[in-house]
Amino acid sequence: MNCLTQRQLIAYMEDRLSPVNKRNVESHLDHCTHCQHQLEHWIDELHQTEETMWEDSLSANMDQKIIQMLSPQPVRVLNPVIPSYQPPAWKQRSITIMKRMTLAAAALTVVVSGGMLVSPTFASYVNAAFTNSPIGKADPVAPVSNSILQNSGDSGIELAAKKGFAQTVNVRATDQGITFEVNEVMADPLRISIAAIVKDKNGKPMDSFLSEMIRRDNKEQVITIKDKQGNVLKPVESSTNEDPNEDWHNVMHTDTGYMSLDRELRSYFDDINEIPDELIVEFNIKQLDDIKGNWKLSVPVDMKKAKAATKTHEINKTYTTPQGLKLDVKQMTFAPSGVEMIIDRSTTDNQRKEYSYELVNEKGTVVAAWDSKTVIRKASKQSNVIPYLKWDHTRSTKNGTRDFHYFQPIDESQSLTFKLGSVYTEETAALNAKLDTDRLEKKESIAVDDQGDQFTFKKYQKDPNAVVDVEGYDGVHRVNNDGSTTKLEGYHLSFEGKLYPDTAAMTPFEYWTISDETGKKYVDVDYYIHKTEYENGRAILESTIFLENLTTLPKQLIISSEKRMVEHKNVEWEVPIYTGK
């Protein structure tokens, strides 16, 4: 049986289901760890953006109206597999966030990488789908007076739309009685946002997600970006990708029926000055919901006004930290929808090194901050970032790496100082956890310590209080091309980790090797994080390890690691980078 659809989850969150359907959804969520994890990821994203997005856009009166519309009952969607994973505060956090978000942004955005998922997955509902093939173009674009994106984007998109950078296009394609329309677009040199809608034969909006517009086995693009001459644009450092559409992010706004389609544009160009004055976004859709057909249309995008409003300031300030990390803060670009920072980094020893920093104005206020993306959320120092740009944010250079960081718009009238925060370095570790499987099978816990990092391993146990009334929701499943799932055999192992204060708050298992007493290494291993905390400067996490095809247990499972990441806090370097107007 497949996982819940996005529309089912939205209906559940809005308390629109019948009692029977509500119980069915909750039963699924009780026992489908994959759906739990995806929802946890979604709530984390909402938490990261609520201050920069929702609080600025909602009046107190509107907030109260929304709260009154939502169900007063607790949202029981984060029931973890092990009872200890379910503190009351965690459930309350989900309730608080859900009550503060608008119904217009209640769509569940799922990001799944790879084909190994816990439980039957959102097989047909993973990220967007896009392809090429032009059909007739619309007339030249014009600014929008009553913008859709002004009320349905993040804070940067909304601000750009308010300032007149949104454009009306109104192009549509109809087949099988269903119409796909693109009504509005906002684009600047950093990113593009499109407002689209799907209507039935009566002109009524359908709550379709772009991720539902194709089958999972369709690997063709559904959206293609071209220049005016028809040349297909591709990222400068493109790689072979099983899903060519994953860089697009889509959100369904249930009150209007519109969906926002967003992606970055910067990765297509080495230099912002190379961006053409006109772009064409082409849609080639083969399926809307469960109906196959042919919806092709072409959307013109005028870049001239946004390019003229985009200003780049050269900085070129360099510093080498005591840890051997060399930073060259090169450029800062102000665009209508956001700010781009370009920083080159290299090392003196070719070891992995990362960093965090703040942008501080003349009053000492932090207006933006960046942190390594591998730092767990509660420990992250990130602030005012654009959350949904799915670009890698890095590009190789002759001497190292070029980093691209994106923030919501910053007032250009203030002067800014770059203040380096932490430096993360790759250091030697000596983890050697020898786990006797007979002890694990007897439900004993085995604790190990490495340089202050404490790990406790135990056999994975299901929630004894769970009542399973639908088959197929336990275990690990692989997604097949047709959207079905196949249950995988293997061994589950749980661990709890409490990292030393100087250990970087990053997932430690990226360096782990698992073998047995004979030296055999297990390479088909997946890790699933159930809980992350950050208390008194220490990262705390709970996770499950799945060793695929391990059905006959060896005498020992040996988890070893020779490396770990260490955080060097408060590295003192700050330098003025921008003088306000």
N, C-alpha and C positions, 0 to 999 in steps of 0.2 A: 504494500500500500504506500502511495506517495506521501510526501510531507504536505503540510498545509500550504496553500497558496498565499501570496501576499495580501490579496483582497480578503481572504478569510481571517488573517491575522488582524488586519485593520478593523474589520467588523467586530472582532472580539475586543480589541482595544477600545472601540467606541461603544461597546456594550449593545450592539445591534443584533446579536444572535439570540435565537430561541433558547430556552433552558436546555433542551436536549442537545442542540448543536454546540452550545457553550460547554457542556460537560464533555462532549466528544473532543473539542479543541483542547480543553484543559487536560484531558487524559493523554492526548498526543504529546502535549508539552511536558507532562510529567515524566514521560519515558523516552522522548526523542532528544538525546543530548545534543545532536547537531542543531536542531531548531533552538534549543536553549542557548547554545553558544553563539549562533547568529544573532539572536535577539540581544544577547549581552553585548555583542560588538556594536549593534545598532544603538543601544542605550548609551554606550561609551561615547559614540560619535555625537549623540544629542547632548551629552554632558559637556563635551569639549566645545560645542558651538553655542550653548544656551546663552552665555553671557554676551557674546558678540553678535548673536543673531536674534534670539527671541526677545531678550529683555529690551533691546533697542526698538523692536518693532511692535510690541504689544503694550497697549495702555493698561492701567490697573483695572479699568472697567471691563475691557475685553478679556483680560485674564480671568476675572471672576465669572464672566459668562461661560468661558470654555470649561472652567472647573465645574460649573453647575451642570454642563452637558455631559461630562464624563461620568462613568460609573463610580459610585462611592465605595465600591468593594475593592479589596486589595487585588492588584494584578498578579496572579499566581503563575507567572510565566518563567520564573527563574528558579524553579525547584531543581536543585542539583541532584546528581546521582547518589551522593553520599550525604546523610543528614547533616554532618558537620559543615557542609558547604552552604547552609541556608541560615545565616544569622538574620534576625529580624531587621537589622539595619539595612541589609542588602535588599530585602524585599521593599522596605520603605523607600529606599533610593529610587527604585523603579517607579513606585507610585508618584513620588514627588516630580520626577522628570516627566512622566506621562501627563500629569495634570498641568504642567507648565507649557507643554508644547501645543501648538495650534492644530486643529483638525486638518487644516490645509496641508500640514506637513506630516501627517500621521502615517504616510506610506513607509512601509518597511523596506529599507535598502539593504540588500544582501550582498556581501562580498565574499566569494569563495574562491580560493586558489587551489589548483590541482584537482585530481579526481578522487582523492581519498577523503571521505567524509564520515562523521559519526552519525549512524542511523540513516534511514532513507532520507534523502536530501531534497533541498529545493532544486530538484534536477532541472526543471523547466523554467526556473525563476532566478537564474544566476546572472547578475549583471546584464548589460544591455546587448543589443545586437544590431549591427549596422552594415551596409554594403553600398555598392556603387550602381551606376547606370543613370544617366540624366534623362530627364523628359523636359517638357517645356519650361522655360524660365519665366519668372514673374517680372513685372515692370520694375524700374529702378526703385530702390528703397527710399523711405522717408522717415524722419524721426516720429516717435510715437507720442501722442498727447495723453492718452490714457493707457499707461503701460501695464501689461500683464506681469512682466518680470519685476516691475517695481514693487509688487506685493508678493512675489513668490520665489525670489532668489535668496542667496545669503546676503549679508550686509553690504559686501562689495558690489554684487550684481545690482542690488536694489538702489544703491547710491548712484551707480553709473546710469541706470535707467532714469532716475529722478533728474539727472543732469542732462538728459536728452540724447544719450548714446544708444538707446534701444531703437530698433527699426521695425516698422510694419512691413510684412511680406505677403501674408495671406495667399499661400499656394496650397493646393489640395489635390488629392487623387482619390477616386471612388471606384470600388470594385466589390462585387457580391453584396451590394447594398450598404457597405461600410465605407466611411470617408475618413481618410487620414489628412489632417491639416497641420501646417506650420504657419503660425500667425505672427510670430515676433522673434527677433534675434538681437542679441547684444554681443558684440565682439570687440576686443581690444588686443594689443599685441601679446597679452598674457593668456587669455582664455576666451571661450565662446560659450554662450548660453542660449538655448532655443526653447521657446514655448510652443508645444504641440498638443493636439487633442485628437481623440478618436471618437467618431459619432456613428450611431446606428442609422437605419434608413429613415427614422423619424427625426433625425437631427439631435437626438438626445446623447449627451456625453456618455461614453463607456469607460469604466474604470480600468482601462488597460495599462499595463506596464510594458515598456519597450522590451524588457527581458522576456515577456510572454509572446513576443511577436515572431519568434522563430523557434524551431526545435533545437535541442542541444546538439544534435548531430549536424546542424548546418554551420559550417565553419567559414562561410563567406561573410564579408563585411556587409552591413546594412546601411552604414553611413560612410561616405567618402568625401574628403575635402580636396578640392582642386583649385588651381589658379584660373584666371580668366581665359587663358589659352587652352584649358582642358587638361593640363598636366596634373597627374595625381600627386598630392603631397604626401611624403612619408617622413617620419621622424629621422633626425640626423643619425642617431645610433639606434636603428630599429633592429629587433631580434625576432627570430621565428617564434610565433605565438600561436598556441592552439586555439585561443579565443581572440580573434582580431578586433573584437568590440569592447574589450574589458576596460579600456581607458575612458569610456563614456560612463558618466554617472547619471542616473535618472531618479527623479522623485515624483510621486503622484500626489497631486493636491486634490483631495477628495471633495472639497466644497465647490470647486469650479470645474473639475474634470480635466484640467490641464496637467500635463507633465512637463517638468523642466529637464532638458537634456544638456549636460555640461561636460566639457573637457578642456584641458590646457591646449594652447597653441604654440607655446614657446619652444617645445622640443623639435618642431619642424625647421627651426632656423638657428644657425650659428650666431647670427646677429639680428637684433630687432629691426634694424634698417633694411633687412632683406625681405621683410614681410610685404607682400603685394598690396596695392591699393584696393583690390577687389578679390574676393574669394567666392567659391561656389560650394555649397554643401548639398550633396546628392543623396537621396534616400532611395533604396531599392528593397522594399519589404515584401516578403513572400507569404507571411502569415500574420493575421491579427486575431488574437485569442486562439480559438480552435478552427478558424476559417482560413482556408488557403486561397490565395488570390495574387494580385499583382498591383502593388501601390508604388509608383515611381514619381518622384517630383524633384525639382531642383530649386534651391534657395540661394538667392544672391545676397552677398554680405559686403557692404561698403565699409572699408577700413579707414578711409581717408580722415574722417573727423577724429576717430579714436587715436590714430597714429599722430595726428597733429597735437593732441592733448597729452601725449606720452613724452615724458622728459627723463633723460638718463644723465646721471651725475657721476663723473669719475672720482674715485676715492684713492685707490692704490696705496693703502697703508699696510705695512707688513710687520710681522712679529713672529719670533720663534720661541715657543714655550720651553721651560726647563725640561719638559718630557720629550722634546725633540719633534714637536708638531709645529710646522711652519704654516702660518696663515697669511694670505694676501687678500685683504678686503678690497675688491676691485671696483664694483659698480653698485649704484642704487637707482632703480628705475621707478618712477611714479606713473602709473597708468590709471585710467578711469575706474577700474574695478579692483585695483590692488597695487601692492608694492613688491618689487623683485629685488632680492639681494644676491649678488654673485660673489662667491668667496672661493679662491683657489687654496688647496691645502696639499701639503706634501710632508714626508717624514724623513728623518735622518737615518732611520734603521729599517725602513720598509715594513714595519710592523703596523698593524691596524690601530688607528687613532681617530677618535671622534671628539666632538666638542659641543658646548652650549654657549649662548650669548644673549645679551639684552640690547635693545635700542632704547636709550633713555633721553628724554627731552631736557631742556634747560632748567626745569623745575624739579628734576630728579625723578619724574614719573616714568615708569616703564611702559612704553607704548607698544612694544612687540618683543617677543622672545622666541628663540629657536632652541631645540634640544634634539639629540639623536632620536630617530624614529624607533629605535629598538628599546628605548627606555620604557618601562611599564608606565601605564597612563597616570597612576596616582603619584608617581615620582617625577613625571615629566615637567620641565620648566616652560614648555611651550605656551605662548600667549598670542592671541590675535592672529593666528595662522589661518590661511584658507584651507579648510579641512578636506575638500574632496578632489583636489588636483592629484590624479593618480600617476603622474609622471615619476620616474625614478629619482628625480632631483639631483642627479649626478651625471657627469660626463667626463670621460677620460681626457687628460691633457698629456703633453710631452713629459712633464715632470711630476705628475700626480693626478689629482682629481679636481674638477670644477663643480662646486655645489651651487644649486639654485634654490633659494628659499622664498616662499610666498606668504605675504601678510595681507590682511584686509586693509583698505585705504588708511593712510596716515596723513594727518594734517601737515601740509607742506610749509605752513607758516612758522613752524617751530624748528629750532636747531636740534640736531641729534648727535648723540655720542654712542659709539660701539663699545660695549663692555663685555669682555670675555668672562664666562662663568666657570664651567668645569671642563676638564680635559679627561677623556676616557682612553686608557691604554691597555693593550693586550699584554698580560703578564703570565708568568709561569704558575701552573697549578699542579697539584699532586693528588687529585681525587682517585681513590682506588677502593670502591665499594664492592665487597664480595658478599653476595646475597645467597644464602643457602635456600634453595627452593623448597626444601621440606619444611623449614621454618615459616616461609611465606605461606605455604599451603595450610599450615596450622594457624594462620592468621596472626602470627607474631610480627612485631615491628622491628626493623633493623635500622639503627641510627649510625651515621658516619659524619665525620667532621673534616674539613679541609680548609686550613688557614682562616678559621672562624666561620666559614660557611657550613651550616648545619642542614643535613638532609635525613629524612626519615622515610624509609621505603616499606611498603606493605602490599599485600595482595588486594587487588581491586574488589570492592564489594558493592553490590547494588543496594539501592535504598530499600530496606525491608518493609517500609511502610507504603511503598508504591503498590497500587492495584492496577495490574495490566489487564485491560479489557479488549485490547486490539492486538493482534499478532504482528510481529515484525518490527517492533520499535527498539529492540535491544541489540547492542553490538555495533560493529563497524561495517559499513557498506561502501562498495565502490560504485560510482555512477557509470552506467553504460551509455553508449551513444544515443540510444533511443529514449533516454530519460529514466529507464528502469534502474533498479539497484540490485547488486549481488552481495549477499552477506559474506564477510571474510572470516576465516578461522584464524585464531591466534591467541596470544596470551596478554592479559591486561595486568599492569602493575601501576600502583599509585605511589606518588611521593609528595612530601611536603618539604619545602625549602625555606630556610631563613638565612638570608645573606648577611655577611659581615658589613658593618657600616661603610667600610672603604671599598667593598665590592660594588661595582656598578649595578644599578637596579635594572639589569637586562636578563633575559632568559638564559640560564647557565647551560641548558642542554644543547645549545648550538655547537658546543665543543665536545660533547660526550660521545664515547664509543662504548658499545655494548657487545660483550663476548661471553663465552662460557669457559669452563675449566680446561677444555681441550685447546683453546685458542681460537675457536670458530667465532667469527664476527657476524653479527646480525645487522643487516643493512636495511631491511624493510621495516623501518621503525617510524611511528608517528607519535607526536606529542600533542596532547590536548589540555590547554590551560583552563581550569575551572574557576580559579579565584586568584586575584592579585591584590595585595595590600602594601602599604608603605607606612610603617610605624617607627617612630624614634630613629629615623635615618636608616632603617633596615627594610629591604624588600622581602616580602613574604608571599609565597605562591604555592598553590596546590595544583597538581597536574596528574594526568593519566598517561602512561606509556603503553602503546600497543605494538607488540612484536608479531608481525604478520607471519602466518604459517608455522608458528611455534606451538605445536600441539603436544609434543613429548618433551617434558622438561628435563634440562640438564641438571647436574648436581648443584651447579652454581651459575648465577648470572653476575657478571662482573661489569660494573659501570666505572669507566675511567676517563680522566681528562687531564691534558697537559697544559691547558690554557684557560684563562678566565679574564674578564674585563674588570679593571680597577678604575675608580673615579677619584680624580684629583680635584678637590673643590676650591673655589674662590681663587683661581689663577688670576693674578693681578695684572691686567692690561686693559686700558681703555684709551680711546682716541676719538676726537671729533671727526665726524664723517660728512656732516651736512649742515650748512648754515641756512636757516629759514629765510623766506622772502622778506 
